[in-house]
Amino acid sequence: IRHLLSGGDLDAGTATEILDTAAEMATVAGREVKKLPALRGRTVVNLFYEDSTRTRISFEAAAKRLSADVINFSAKGSSVTKGESLKDTALTLQAMGADAVVVRHPASGAPHRLANWLDGSVVNAGDGTHEHPTQALLDAYTMRARLGRLAGLHVAIVGDVLHSRVARSNVLLLSTLGAKVTLVGPPTLIPVDWAARAGVGSAATDADPGTDVCYDLDAVLPGVDVVMMLRVQRERMNDSYFPSAREYARRYGLDGPRLRRLPEHAIVMHPGPMNRGMEITPEVADSPRSTIVEQVANGVSVRMAVLYLLLGGNNR
Ligand code: CP
């Protein structure tokens, strides 16, 4: 592959190759010499138009562990504030030698536009409410590491699905890898077309057996292997979408009693950042069933694998 723009770009073979490569990359972190020379002489640009802690820092760590040169660009403090366009900004960075551009942007589709303009590889690090494919890859990696497989797993993705690029990329990737996904949340926060595809609601048409929708969290919990809680993205919604923080937490928050209704082997995930006390209580977030910190650590290995396969693998 030349670009990674969507969880749907990956067939099962390519996705598994990325996860297997990430497992090899993870062994680097345990070594005395933590760097590989694989991308020496290559330049990776982190082009961030939206705030990020995990994704930006882990792409930087991943590129550095592969010995690439890294340029970090943040729209704040750049000529973007003077009105420079995305295209002109990208072409400027390309002129400075970017081999790969990792882009986060508030506009859905921005990475696809960049891929048309640039000669190098483009990696989508989150575009609006659309997709976040490396988050889905690190989530799949974490599930496989904890539970030993992906095919046949039942994954509940819970909460503000409507605004979640993480949910969209996970649905696409997990379906490709043979997992069953149930989307859970208030009807106002589940996309109508997904509910319709799953055969839920009045608009039901072509039911998709791989992705289900349920509005009742308590009904779903006893039958899942993974529960993935999503951040409530208040900054992307107006109040008509949202009940109230207390009502939301009561119906869709994962707390201690709900944690104890999960099967014993089931894990709890969250992509971060979390609203502690809203979609997840501190007791659950900090429990041994939670993989939240592991997800962050695995993100570095997965992003190393993505950069390695885009820039250093057989396609170049
Ligand atoms: N999960 C995630 O994308 O986190 P950041 O916004 O901190 O990068």
Residues whose N, C-alpha, C, O or C-beta is under 5 A from the ligand:
A	BS01	CP	D51 S52 T53 R54 T55 R56 P271 G272 P273
